[in-house]
Amino acid sequence: MQSIVLVSNTAWYLYNFRRGTIAALLATGRPVVAMAPQDSYATKLVEELGVTFVSLRLEGKGTRFVGEARSMLHLLQALRRLRPAFVFNFTVKANIYSGLACRLLGIPYSNNVSGLGTAFIHDSWLYRRVRSLYGFVNRGARCVFFQNQEDMALFRDRGLLKDTPTVLLPGSGMDTARFAFQALPETDDFTFVMVARLIADKGVREYVAAAERVARTHPGPRFVLIGPQGVSNSSAIDDAEVAEWRRTGVVEYVGEQDDVRPWLAKSHVLVLPSYREGMPRTVLEAASMGRPAIVTDVPGCRQAVVDGETGWLCQVRDSESLAACMTACLDMSYDQLAEAGRAARRRIENEFDERIVIQAALDCLDRAVP
């Protein structure tokens, strides 16, 4: 029986964000293949979820023609060998490269726009070519999934979809049992936490600057930063800058964590001052556990909270605005903050259950593969 393939720029993404979808696809009786660059989560995909793993040569920040051509050729050869029944693509570069390979090979596929990425946040000749190619592969897809209405509208306005069917999803969906509600800590050790890759586009520098500003007037709170450094992205923050943050000691950088739940449980407010998102998973995870969030007033982030109810909006690229929101949280009563967390959990239960996302994938597969 032909397989179903999922392609991403990291095995970490597939394991953490698409576990439920993989289980549902396996339940159809078809073999499932995960394709991504090799990382520590590749083994988990195989041993825990029961998929076949194919390692890809795919570098997130790569732009050199020769290297990118090799990546594309490697992906094309892998898909030609597998000849799957259907391919689900996730993340920008996988959407483009795997989508192009699928079009060339006549394999049905879908793209999932989980965020617009650097190619839409910044502008240059190269990024304009990337956007044009993105439109070409989207127009050949059986379906393009979006995580917020603004991204969908932008793609339509720029002609990057044409008549391709689209589906609006509530992010990648939440497993509300795994990210179970936990009461807000009743301690004086108020903790802000940011969970993100250490790249400028996530607003990491704004978080650090805001923490330093707040610490000058409110010396008690903790400011925790979780996430991998040295990631393959053109806006990645270098090791020297991270070392300086550690030296000053205002922000506690604890690196990448296999399980963020214990850190969210000990926190009071999540912070994500990103420049743009699809639907930020970390905000949904925190909300599922009963934690409100401060996010930027940009596409994706603004849809992840109800301002003044489940979280708060600050201005993008503005550490002063972020610091003001953080200070406002410190001035709230425990009951006010706890109610915001409970409201966040209720919204997750009502609107972001992962069963919605899983069913959308199965429906797309049924339409494409009788």
Backbone hydrogen bonds, N-H to C=O, Kabsch-Sander energy under -0.5 kcal/mol:
donor,donor_aa,acceptor,acceptor_aa,energy
4,I,31,P,-2.4
5,V,86,F,-2.4
6,L,33,V,-2.6
7,V,88,F,-2.6
8,S,35,M,-2.2
11,A,37,P,-0.7
14,L,10,T,-1.2
15,Y,11,A,-2.5
16,N,12,W,-2.5
17,F,13,Y,-2.9
18,R,13,Y,-0.6
18,R,14,L,-1.3
22,I,18,R,-2.4
23,A,19,R,-2.2
24,A,20,G,-2.0
25,L,21,T,-2.4
26,L,22,I,-2.5
27,A,23,A,-1.6
28,T,25,L,-1.2
29,G,26,L,-1.8
30,R,25,L,-0.7
33,V,4,I,-2.8
34,A,52,T,-3.0
35,M,6,L,-3.1
36,A,54,V,-1.6
42,A,39,D,-1.8
44,K,40,S,-0.5
45,L,41,Y,-2.1
46,V,42,A,-1.6
47,E,43,T,-3.3
48,E,44,K,-2.2
49,L,44,K,-1.1
50,G,46,V,-0.8
51,V,45,L,-1.7
52,T,32,V,-2.4
54,V,34,A,-2.7
56,L,36,A,-1.7
58,L,56,L,-1.0
60,G,58,L,-0.5
62,G,59,E,-1.0
68,E,64,R,-2.6
69,A,65,F,-2.7
70,R,66,V,-2.0
71,S,67,G,-2.0
72,M,68,E,-2.5
73,L,69,A,-2.5
74,H,70,R,-2.6
75,L,71,S,-2.2
76,L,72,M,-2.4
77,Q,73,L,-2.5
78,A,74,H,-2.0
79,L,75,L,-2.3
80,R,76,L,-2.1
81,R,77,Q,-2.0
82,L,78,A,-2.1
83,R,79,L,-2.7
85,A,3,S,-2.7
86,F,3,S,-1.0
87,V,108,P,-1.5
88,F,5,V,-3.2
89,N,87,V,-0.6
89,N,110,S,-2.4
90,F,7,V,-2.4
91,T,112,N,-0.9
95,N,91,T,-2.8
96,I,92,V,-2.2
97,Y,93,K,-2.9
98,S,94,A,-1.8
99,G,94,A,-0.7
99,G,95,N,-1.2
100,L,96,I,-2.2
101,A,97,Y,-2.3
102,C,98,S,-2.7
103,R,99,G,-2.2
104,L,100,L,-2.2
105,L,101,A,-1.9
106,G,102,C,-1.2
107,I,102,C,-2.1
110,S,87,V,-2.1
111,N,143,C,-1.7
112,N,89,N,-1.2
113,V,111,N,-0.6
113,V,145,F,-3.3
114,S,112,N,-1.3
120,F,117,G,-1.6
121,I,117,G,-1.5
122,H,118,T,-2.3
128,R,124,S,-2.1
129,R,125,W,-1.8
130,V,126,L,-2.2
131,R,127,Y,-2.2
132,S,128,R,-1.8
133,L,129,R,-2.3
134,Y,130,V,-2.3
135,G,131,R,-1.9
136,F,132,S,-1.6
137,V,133,L,-2.2
138,N,134,Y,-2.3
139,R,135,G,-2.0
140,G,136,F,-0.5
140,G,137,V,-0.8
141,A,138,N,-1.3
142,R,109,Y,-3.1
143,C,109,Y,-0.6
144,V,165,P,-2.1
145,F,111,N,-2.9
146,F,167,V,-2.8
147,Q,113,V,-0.8
152,M,148,N,-1.6
153,A,149,Q,-2.5
154,L,150,E,-2.3
155,F,151,D,-2.3
156,R,152,M,-2.2
157,D,153,A,-2.9
158,R,154,L,-1.8
159,G,156,R,-1.4
160,L,155,F,-3.0
164,T,161,L,-1.7
167,V,144,V,-1.7
169,L,146,F,-3.4
169,L,167,V,-0.6
171,G,169,L,-1.7
173,G,170,P,-1.3
174,M,352,F,-2.3
176,T,174,M,-1.1
179,F,175,D,-2.5
180,A,177,A,-0.5
180,A,178,R,-1.0
182,Q,289,M,-1.8
187,T,185,P,-1.1
190,F,188,D,-1.9
192,F,222,R,-2.7
193,V,269,V,-2.0
194,M,224,V,-2.1
196,A,194,M,-0.5
196,A,226,I,-2.7
198,L,228,P,-2.4
199,I,197,R,-2.2
200,A,235,S,-3.1
202,K,199,I,-1.5
203,G,200,A,-2.3
204,V,199,I,-0.9
207,Y,203,G,-1.9
208,V,204,V,-2.2
209,A,205,R,-2.6
210,A,206,E,-2.6
211,A,207,Y,-2.4
212,E,208,V,-2.1
213,R,209,A,-1.9
214,V,210,A,-2.8
215,A,211,A,-2.6
216,R,212,E,-0.9
216,R,213,R,-0.5
217,T,213,R,-0.6
217,T,214,V,-1.2
218,H,214,V,-2.8
222,R,190,F,-3.0
223,F,250,V,-0.5
224,V,192,F,-2.8
225,L,252,E,-2.8
226,I,194,M,-3.1
227,G,255,G,-1.7
230,G,237,I,-0.6
233,N,231,V,-1.5
236,A,233,N,-1.9
237,I,198,L,-2.4
242,V,238,D,-1.6
243,A,239,D,-2.5
244,E,240,A,-1.7
245,W,241,E,-1.8
246,R,242,V,-2.1
247,R,243,A,-2.0
248,T,244,E,-2.2
249,G,245,W,-1.8
252,E,223,F,-3.2
253,Y,251,V,-0.9
254,V,225,L,-2.4
254,V,252,E,-0.7
264,L,260,V,-2.5
265,A,261,R,-2.6
266,K,262,P,-1.2
267,S,264,L,-1.0
268,H,191,T,-2.9
269,V,191,T,-1.6
270,L,292,P,-2.4
271,V,193,V,-2.5
272,L,294,I,-2.8
274,S,272,L,-0.9
275,Y,201,D,-2.8
277,E,299,P,-2.1
278,G,114,S,-1.1
279,M,114,S,-0.7
283,V,280,P,-0.6
284,L,280,P,-1.5
285,E,281,R,-2.7
286,A,282,T,-2.1
287,A,283,V,-2.5
288,S,284,L,-2.5
289,M,285,E,-1.3
290,G,287,A,-1.7
291,R,286,A,-2.3
293,A,310,T,-1.0
294,I,270,L,-2.7
295,V,293,A,-0.6
295,V,312,W,-2.6
296,T,272,L,-1.1
297,D,314,C,-2.3
298,V,296,T,-2.0
301,C,299,P,-1.2
302,R,298,V,-2.7
304,A,300,G,-0.6
304,A,301,C,-1.1
305,V,301,C,-0.6
307,D,305,V,-0.7
308,G,311,G,-3.0
309,E,306,V,-2.7
310,T,306,V,-2.3
311,G,306,V,-1.1
312,W,293,A,-2.4
314,C,295,V,-2.2
318,D,315,Q,-1.0
322,L,318,D,-2.0
323,A,319,S,-2.6
324,A,320,E,-2.0
325,C,321,S,-1.7
326,M,322,L,-2.3
327,T,323,A,-2.6
328,A,324,A,-2.1
329,C,325,C,-1.8
330,L,326,M,-1.8
331,D,327,T,-1.4
332,M,328,A,-0.5
332,M,329,C,-1.0
337,L,333,S,-2.1
338,A,334,Y,-2.8
339,E,335,D,-2.2
340,A,336,Q,-1.8
341,G,337,L,-1.8
342,R,338,A,-2.3
343,A,339,E,-2.4
344,A,340,A,-1.9
345,R,341,G,-2.0
346,R,342,R,-2.3
347,R,343,A,-2.1
348,I,344,A,-1.8
349,E,345,R,-2.3
350,N,346,R,-2.0
351,E,347,R,-2.4
352,F,348,I,-2.1
354,E,174,M,-2.0
356,I,353,D,-1.6
357,V,353,D,-0.6
358,I,354,E,-2.5
359,Q,355,R,-2.1
360,A,356,I,-1.6
361,A,357,V,-1.7
362,L,358,I,-2.2
363,D,359,Q,-2.6
364,C,360,A,-2.0
365,L,361,A,-2.2
366,D,362,L,-2.5
367,R,363,D,-2.0
368,A,364,C,-1.7
369,V,365,L,-3.0
